[in-house]
Amino acid sequence: MSVLIVGSVALDYLETPFGKMEQALGGSATFCSVSASYLTEDVRCVGIVGSDFPEEHIRFLTSRKIDLLGLVREAEGKTFSWGGRYHDDMNTRDTLYTELGVFEHFHPVIPEEWKKSEFVLLGNIHPSLQMEVLEQIEEPRLVVCDTMNLWINISKKELKAVLKKVDVLILNDEEARMLTDERNLIVAGQKMLRMGPKVVVIKKGEHGAVLMSKDSYFSAPAFPLEGIKDPTGAGDTFAGGFIGWLARTGDVSVANMRKAVVYGSALASFCVEEFSIDGIRALTPEQLAERFATFRTISSF
Ligand code: AMP
């Protein structure tokens, strides 16, 4: 089934204890779309890039069969760029800069033939842009929303308006605490469920992820990785895998969302093993299936 994904498409500057990378392909829509493309075929990407966006990246996204009809390519202006530096623990990072470029005046326009998209992933962008997307979509089966600390800090009101209209909210533990002013994640989860979403997924980095609905709780471990090089995009990759699995199966039950959490975690585990998008650039179905099976082994007792 179709998955419409909106978010940033970026050229990032990345710095981790394992090296640096300039002009790295990134952005929330990029990671989400590439990740979803491993699980479902009809992935539709909405975003914007500038004239500096390399053609090889377009070729790569197209090679993953990601439909770029909704990707605006501005003749002038620079692509959105984010610079991040990770601390030694690889969990915390500093944003070095955020250059909006062509994103500054961006308003997503959903192509007519995409307005009936069944699955919608509101990748991490300003909540008012996420709202603009929702206003253009007709009766989606499932809306999943990702966000980040920046929007919770500066646009909480707009974010809360979006949350009233989404089915699933995905965010990390720190963001959950910020959004709810609660230390305890269970209490925070319950509070978020009262904000609109029927399901909340809280990612806890190396400690896995939990999925909460009004009457259920599920906890998935993180894949036991030794070699993490660059965590950038792990959250987006998780979200793309999560919705990709739901779209592939057409089953939006909470029971199936447990599997979706594991697919999201499996894809995210590949993502962090290399810089930028490289960890999920060329995966085989066997690699993904193997990691999914390992999740089952390490969490069954
Ligand atoms: P994550 O590590 O999952 O938080 O995602 C990192 C990606 O998000 C990077 O590739 C950035 O280009 C992108 N990003 C960072 N800040 C923003 C922002 N304010 N709006 C949209 N995308 C962003």
Boltz pocket constraint, residues with backbone or C-beta under 6 A from the ligand:
constraints:
  - pocket:
      binder: B
      contacts: [[A, 7], [A, 8], [A, 10], [A, 11], [A, 12], [A, 25], [A, 26], [A, 27], [A, 28], [A, 80], [A, 81], [A, 82], [A, 98], [A, 124], [A, 125], [A, 126], [A, 148], [A, 150], [A, 231], [A, 232], [A, 233], [A, 234], [A, 235], [A, 236], [A, 237]]
      max_distance: 6.0
